[in-house]
């Protein structure tokens, strides 16, 4: 099934557990937005529902105040996505099913799902998910127990299985992100390499990824 949405080349994930204690979620998001980010995912694996909802509402307030076209997705929690009037939800393999999430997050809200191997990609392709995330592409430090590395060859194989928008995740940096787009990803999800100087880092990612995407289109790749 083909995607009905088009994702930006940079998919920024705000993982609250990775942020320095001196940096708030809202401050970090503001810097990313100034750096050109137009899609944010809020992830908070350790927080309770009240804390997460408070963060999400603050994020929506900042995004709305700026008149920005930034979209906000919520990791795991379709219920909090609706409560915070966010733009969509990102699901893991052990979360609510895509079709279950669709009961709450009706189109045009976005529903995405993580996958880690070809079998999971094939299953996700048959759902109403708007995009499929695949990873980890490279070794990653953002998860305590990461799945086996997919690699660039694995990403190329995944690209052949789906026409949905494909988000690559896991160990992606400014040094390797262009390879990931060339291998078939429509968008790259980044956590760690946005933590230092987020505005500047986001700007550099967007520039690198846009250049590569434009080049691929020109070459018919």
C-alpha positions as CSV (number, residue, x, y, z in Angstrom):
1,X,0.0,0.0,0.0
2,X,1.3,3.4,-0.9
3,X,1.6,6.3,1.5
4,X,-0.8,9.2,1.4
5,X,1.6,11.6,3.1
6,X,5.1,12.9,2.3
7,X,7.5,13.1,5.1
8,X,10.2,15.7,5.4
9,X,13.8,14.5,5.0
10,X,14.6,15.0,8.7
11,X,12.4,13.4,11.3
12,X,13.6,14.7,14.7
13,X,12.9,12.7,17.8
14,X,12.9,14.4,21.2
15,X,13.7,11.7,23.7
16,X,13.2,13.2,27.1
17,X,15.4,10.6,28.7
18,X,18.4,11.8,26.5
19,X,18.1,15.5,27.2
20,X,20.4,17.1,29.7
21,X,18.4,18.0,32.9
22,X,19.2,21.7,32.3
23,X,17.3,21.6,28.9
24,X,13.5,21.6,28.7
25,X,11.6,19.7,26.1
26,X,10.1,23.0,24.9
27,X,13.5,24.8,24.7
28,X,15.0,21.9,22.7
29,X,12.0,21.8,20.3
30,X,12.3,25.5,19.7
31,X,15.9,25.2,18.7
32,X,15.1,22.3,16.3
33,X,12.3,24.3,14.7
34,X,14.5,27.3,14.2
35,X,16.9,24.9,12.5
36,X,14.3,23.9,10.0
37,X,12.7,20.8,11.5
38,X,9.1,20.4,10.5
39,X,8.3,17.0,12.0
40,X,8.9,16.2,15.7
41,X,8.3,13.0,17.7
42,X,7.9,13.2,21.5
43,X,9.3,10.2,23.2
44,X,9.2,9.7,27.0
45,X,9.6,6.0,28.0
46,X,9.9,6.8,31.8
47,X,7.3,9.5,32.3
48,X,3.7,9.1,33.5
49,X,0.7,10.1,31.6
50,X,0.3,13.5,33.4
51,X,3.9,14.5,32.7
52,X,3.7,13.4,29.1
53,X,0.4,15.2,28.4
54,X,1.8,18.4,30.0
55,X,4.9,18.3,27.8
56,X,2.8,17.6,24.7
57,X,0.4,20.5,25.4
58,X,3.4,22.8,25.9
59,X,4.9,21.7,22.7
60,X,1.7,22.3,20.8
61,X,1.4,25.7,22.4
62,X,4.9,26.7,21.2
63,X,4.3,25.2,17.7
64,X,1.0,27.0,17.4
65,X,2.3,30.3,18.7
66,X,4.9,30.4,16.0
67,X,2.4,29.8,13.3
68,X,4.5,27.0,12.2
69,X,3.7,24.1,9.9
70,X,5.5,21.7,12.3
71,X,3.8,18.4,12.9
72,X,4.0,16.7,16.3
73,X,3.8,12.9,16.8
74,X,3.6,11.0,20.0
75,X,5.6,7.8,20.7
76,X,3.5,4.8,21.7
77,X,0.4,6.6,23.2
78,X,-2.5,7.1,20.8
79,X,-4.7,8.2,23.7
80,X,-2.3,11.0,24.6
81,X,-2.0,12.0,21.0
82,X,-5.7,12.6,20.9
83,X,-5.8,14.3,24.3
84,X,-3.0,16.7,23.3
85,X,-4.4,17.4,19.8
86,X,-1.1,16.1,18.3
87,X,-0.8,15.2,14.6
88,X,-0.2,11.5,15.0
89,X,1.3,8.5,16.8
90,X,4.3,6.3,16.3
91,X,3.9,2.7,17.3
92,X,6.3,0.0,18.3
93,X,5.9,-3.7,17.6
94,X,4.7,-4.3,21.2
95,X,2.2,-1.3,21.2
96,X,-1.4,-1.0,20.0
97,X,-1.9,-2.3,16.5
98,X,-2.0,0.1,13.6
99,X,-5.7,-0.5,13.1
100,X,-6.3,-0.2,16.8
101,X,-4.6,3.2,16.7
102,X,-6.7,4.2,13.7
103,X,-9.8,3.9,15.9
104,X,-8.5,6.9,17.9
105,X,-6.2,8.6,15.3
106,X,-8.5,8.8,12.3
107,X,-7.2,10.2,9.0
108,X,-5.7,12.7,8.3
109,X,-3.9,12.0,11.6
110,X,-0.6,10.2,11.0
111,X,0.1,6.6,12.2
112,X,3.6,5.2,11.8
113,X,5.1,1.9,12.9
114,X,8.6,0.6,13.8
115,X,9.9,-2.5,12.1
116,X,13.2,-4.4,12.5
117,X,13.2,-7.0,9.8
118,X,11.7,-7.9,6.4
119,X,8.8,-10.0,7.9
120,X,7.7,-7.0,10.0
121,X,8.0,-4.7,7.0
122,X,5.8,-7.0,4.9
123,X,3.2,-7.1,7.7
124,X,3.3,-3.3,8.1
125,X,2.9,-2.7,4.4
126,X,-0.5,-4.4,4.5
127,X,-1.9,-2.0,7.2
128,X,-3.1,1.6,7.0
129,X,0.1,2.9,8.4
130,X,1.2,6.1,6.7
131,X,4.9,5.3,7.1
132,X,7.2,2.5,8.1
133,X,10.3,3.0,10.2
134,X,13.1,0.5,9.8
135,X,16.1,0.1,12.0
136,X,18.5,0.2,13.6
137,X,20.4,1.0,10.4
138,X,23.7,1.4,12.3
139,X,24.8,0.7,15.9
140,X,22.8,2.9,18.3
141,X,23.1,4.1,21.9
142,X,19.6,5.5,22.3
143,X,18.1,2.1,23.2
144,X,19.1,-0.2,26.1
145,X,18.4,-3.4,24.1
146,X,18.5,-2.6,20.4
147,X,17.4,-5.0,17.7
148,X,20.0,-6.4,15.3
149,X,21.6,-3.9,12.9
150,X,19.8,-3.8,9.6
151,X,22.6,-2.1,7.6
152,X,22.4,-0.3,4.3
153,X,21.9,-3.5,2.3
154,X,19.0,-4.4,4.6
155,X,17.5,-0.9,4.0
156,X,17.8,-1.5,0.2
157,X,16.0,-4.8,0.5
158,X,13.2,-3.1,2.6
159,X,12.8,-0.4,0.0
160,X,11.8,-3.1,-2.6
161,X,9.0,-4.3,-0.3
162,X,7.0,-1.2,0.2
163,X,5.8,2.0,-1.5
164,X,5.0,3.5,1.8
165,X,7.1,6.4,3.1
166,X,10.2,4.8,4.7
167,X,11.9,6.3,7.7
168,X,15.4,5.0,8.6
169,X,16.4,5.1,12.3
170,X,19.3,4.0,14.4
171,X,22.8,5.5,14.6
172,X,22.2,8.0,11.9
173,X,24.6,11.1,11.9
174,X,25.5,13.9,9.7
175,X,28.4,11.8,8.6
176,X,26.3,8.9,7.3
177,X,22.8,10.3,6.6
178,X,23.4,10.8,2.9
179,X,24.2,7.1,2.4
180,X,20.9,6.3,4.1
181,X,18.9,8.4,1.7
182,X,20.8,7.0,-1.3
183,X,19.9,3.5,0.0
184,X,16.2,4.3,-0.3
185,X,15.0,6.0,2.8
186,X,12.6,8.9,2.4
187,X,13.4,10.4,5.8
188,X,15.9,9.8,8.6
189,X,15.0,9.8,12.2
190,X,17.7,11.3,14.5
191,X,18.1,11.6,18.3
192,X,21.7,11.7,19.5
193,X,23.2,13.8,16.7
194,X,20.8,16.6,17.4
195,X,21.5,16.9,21.1
196,X,24.5,19.2,20.9
197,X,23.8,22.6,19.3
198,X,20.4,21.5,18.1
199,X,19.6,24.4,15.8
200,X,22.9,24.2,14.0
201,X,22.8,20.4,13.8
202,X,19.3,20.5,12.4
203,X,20.3,23.1,9.8
204,X,23.2,20.9,8.7
205,X,21.1,17.7,8.5
206,X,18.4,19.5,6.4
207,X,21.0,20.8,4.0
208,X,22.8,17.5,3.6
209,X,19.6,15.5,3.2
210,X,17.9,17.9,0.8
211,X,21.0,18.0,-1.4
212,X,21.0,14.2,-1.5
213,X,17.3,13.9,-2.2
214,X,17.5,16.4,-5.0
215,X,20.4,14.6,-6.5
216,X,18.6,11.2,-6.4
217,X,15.5,12.7,-8.2
218,X,17.7,14.2,-10.8
219,X,19.5,10.9,-11.5
220,X,16.2,9.0,-11.4
221,X,17.1,6.9,-8.4
